Amino acid sequence: DNQSPAPVKKEAKKLNEAELYNKIQELEEGKAELFDKLEKVEEENKKVKE
């Protein structure tokens, strides 16, 4: 009876989803940092142009 592969696949899928979620969170944080840096750069450029 092939009962064991299905639960194993389900567990693997859960793990992958958790890993993906963590990666997405990391990317979101990185994106927020980049936007902060971009804002600072734009502010500096405005000061230079004035």
N, CA and C atoms as a LAMMPS dump frame, in Angstrom:
ITEM: TIMESTEP
0
ITEM: NUMBER OF ATOMS
150
ITEM: BOX BOUNDS ff ff ff
-5.0000000000000000e+02 5.0000000000000000e+02
-5.0000000000000000e+02 5.0000000000000000e+02
-5.0000000000000000e+02 5.0000000000000000e+02
ITEM: ATOMS id mol type element x y z
1 1 1 N 0.841 -1.197 0
2 1 2 C 0 0 0
3 1 3 C 0.884 1.259 0
4 2 1 N 0.598 2.172 -0.891
5 2 2 C 1.416 3.388 -0.995
6 2 3 C 0.864 4.528 -0.139
7 3 1 N 0.82 4.308 1.149
8 3 2 C 0.304 5.358 2.036
9 3 3 C 1.402 6.313 2.513
10 4 1 N 2.642 5.828 2.609
11 4 2 C 3.694 6.672 3.186
12 4 3 C 4.148 7.857 2.318
13 5 1 N 4.263 7.721 1.003
14 5 2 C 4.775 8.873 0.237
15 5 3 C 3.938 10.144 0.352
16 6 1 N 2.628 10.017 0.407
17 6 2 C 1.775 11.209 0.452
18 6 3 C 2.048 12.082 1.681
19 7 1 N 2.016 11.521 2.886
20 7 2 C 2.315 12.366 4.055
21 7 3 C 3.713 12.966 4.012
22 8 1 N 4.665 12.207 3.491
23 8 2 C 6.036 12.719 3.388
24 8 3 C 6.062 13.927 2.46
25 9 1 N 5.39 13.804 1.328
26 9 2 C 5.324 14.923 0.382
27 9 3 C 4.643 16.121 1.025
28 10 1 N 3.594 15.843 1.801
29 10 2 C 2.868 16.918 2.472
30 10 3 C 3.789 17.653 3.442
31 11 1 N 4.569 16.895 4.209
32 11 2 C 5.514 17.504 5.158
33 11 3 C 6.565 18.324 4.413
34 12 1 N 7.069 17.771 3.321
35 12 2 C 8.076 18.479 2.529
36 12 3 C 7.497 19.781 1.991
37 13 1 N 6.241 19.72 1.556
38 13 2 C 5.588 20.915 1.026
39 13 3 C 5.443 21.967 2.12
40 14 1 N 5.042 21.531 3.318
41 14 2 C 4.926 22.458 4.447
42 14 3 C 6.257 23.129 4.722
43 15 1 N 7.323 22.327 4.711
44 15 2 C 8.665 22.846 4.973
45 15 3 C 9.04 23.875 3.911
46 16 1 N 8.796 23.524 2.649
47 16 2 C 9.114 24.443 1.56
48 16 3 C 8.332 25.74 1.693
49 17 1 N 7.062 25.646 2.064
50 17 2 C 6.246 26.843 2.234
51 17 3 C 6.799 27.716 3.345
52 18 1 N 7.222 27.086 4.443
53 18 2 C 7.798 27.837 5.561
54 18 3 C 9.093 28.517 5.13
55 19 1 N 9.926 27.792 4.393
56 19 2 C 11.186 28.361 3.908
57 19 3 C 10.92 29.518 2.958
58 20 1 N 9.965 29.335 2.063
59 20 2 C 9.61 30.397 1.124
60 20 3 C 9.094 31.618 1.871
61 21 1 N 8.262 31.375 2.882
62 21 2 C 7.716 32.48 3.666
63 21 3 C 8.849 33.269 4.314
64 22 1 N 9.815 32.549 4.894
65 22 2 C 10.961 33.211 5.523
66 22 3 C 11.761 34.011 4.505
67 23 1 N 11.974 33.43 3.336
68 23 2 C 12.713 34.126 2.284
69 23 3 C 11.972 35.399 1.87
70 24 1 N 10.656 35.293 1.728
71 24 2 C 9.849 36.454 1.348
72 24 3 C 9.969 37.542 2.408
73 25 1 N 9.895 37.148 3.683
74 25 2 C 10.035 38.123 4.768
75 25 3 C 11.389 38.825 4.678
76 26 1 N 12.446 38.059 4.442
77 26 2 C 13.791 38.636 4.316
78 26 3 C 13.844 39.62 3.153
79 27 1 N 13.248 39.241 2.026
80 27 2 C 13.245 40.116 0.859
81 27 3 C 12.472 41.396 1.136
82 28 1 N 11.332 41.274 1.829
83 28 2 C 10.537 42.456 2.166
84 28 3 C 11.339 43.415 3.037
85 29 1 N 12.059 42.853 4.021
86 29 2 C 12.887 43.684 4.896
87 29 3 C 13.99 44.366 4.093
88 30 1 N 14.612 43.612 3.207
89 30 2 C 15.665 44.166 2.36
90 30 3 C 15.13 45.272 1.472
91 31 1 N 13.925 45.07 0.943
92 31 2 C 13.295 46.067 0.084
93 31 3 C 13.033 47.348 0.871
94 32 1 N 12.546 47.21 2.092
95 32 2 C 12.279 48.373 2.941
96 32 3 C 13.57 49.153 3.186
97 33 1 N 14.661 48.429 3.451
98 33 2 C 15.959 49.086 3.67
99 33 3 C 16.399 49.836 2.421
100 34 1 N 16.217 49.222 1.261
101 34 2 C 16.609 49.867 0.012
102 34 3 C 15.8 51.135 -0.222
103 35 1 N 14.505 51.099 0.079
104 35 2 C 13.678 52.288 -0.098
105 35 3 C 14.124 53.401 0.842
106 36 1 N 14.499 53.046 2.075
107 36 2 C 15.018 54.037 3.02
108 36 3 C 16.279 54.683 2.458
109 37 1 N 17.188 53.865 1.943
110 37 2 C 18.437 54.38 1.38
111 37 3 C 18.146 55.268 0.175
112 38 1 N 17.211 54.839 -0.658
113 38 2 C 16.848 55.609 -1.845
114 38 3 C 16.327 56.983 -1.443
115 39 1 N 15.466 57.022 -0.424
116 39 2 C 14.934 58.301 0.055
117 39 3 C 16.056 59.217 0.512
118 40 1 N 17.004 58.663 1.259
119 40 2 C 18.134 59.463 1.749
120 40 3 C 18.947 60.011 0.587
121 41 1 N 19.193 59.176 -0.405
122 41 2 C 19.964 59.603 -1.58
123 41 3 C 19.224 60.719 -2.305
124 42 1 N 17.912 60.568 -2.469
125 42 2 C 17.122 61.591 -3.157
126 42 3 C 17.149 62.904 -2.383
127 43 1 N 17.067 62.832 -1.051
128 43 2 C 17.139 64.037 -0.228
129 43 3 C 18.494 64.716 -0.39
130 44 1 N 19.559 63.919 -0.395
131 44 2 C 20.912 64.475 -0.576
132 44 3 C 21.02 65.16 -1.937
133 45 1 N 20.451 64.539 -2.968
134 45 2 C 20.492 65.12 -4.311
135 45 3 C 19.771 66.46 -4.342
136 46 1 N 18.632 66.554 -3.66
137 46 2 C 17.889 67.817 -3.608
138 46 3 C 18.75 68.898 -2.97
139 47 1 N 19.42 68.548 -1.876
140 47 2 C 20.279 69.511 -1.173
141 47 3 C 21.406 69.987 -2.084
142 48 1 N 21.981 69.062 -2.837
143 48 2 C 23.093 69.397 -3.73
144 48 3 C 22.614 70.334 -4.837
145 49 1 N 21.42 70.091 -5.364
146 49 2 C 20.894 70.894 -6.471
147 49 3 C 20.508 72.304 -6.027
148 50 1 N 20.133 72.476 -4.763
149 50 2 C 19.676 73.79 -4.287
150 50 3 C 20.798 74.807 -4.209
